[in-house]
Structure formats: C-alpha cells, structure tokens
Amino acid sequence: MPALPLESAGAYVAAAYIVFLALVVIYVAIIGRKVGRLERELTELDDVTRDRER
C-alpha cells in the first residue's frame, strides 16, 4: 500500500517540481548577476591598464 493515495500524491509531486524549478531559476539568476559584475570589473581593469600603457 502506498504512503499516499495516487490521487493526492500528484499535487505533492507537482509542488516539488515547482519548488525545484524555482530554486534552479534563482540559482541561475544569482550566477548571472555575478558573471555580469565580473565582466564589468574586467572591462574596467582593461580600461585602466590601457590608460597606463599610453
């Protein structure tokens, strides 16, 4: 006998998938912000080094 009847278990499975998807989206957003910040900092450092070379 299953722990939950199959009729009510579907809602829990759907909720678990939604929570997992939300966590993945949040993680990707955080990493995207970090990559964007690193790109800006690298561009700024590149500009500073080019100014020093002139």
Summary of the structure (lengths in Angstrom):
residues: 54
radius of gyration: 23.2
end to end distance: 77.7
largest distance: 77.7
contacts: 98
relative contact order: 0.07
helix: 89%
strand: 0%
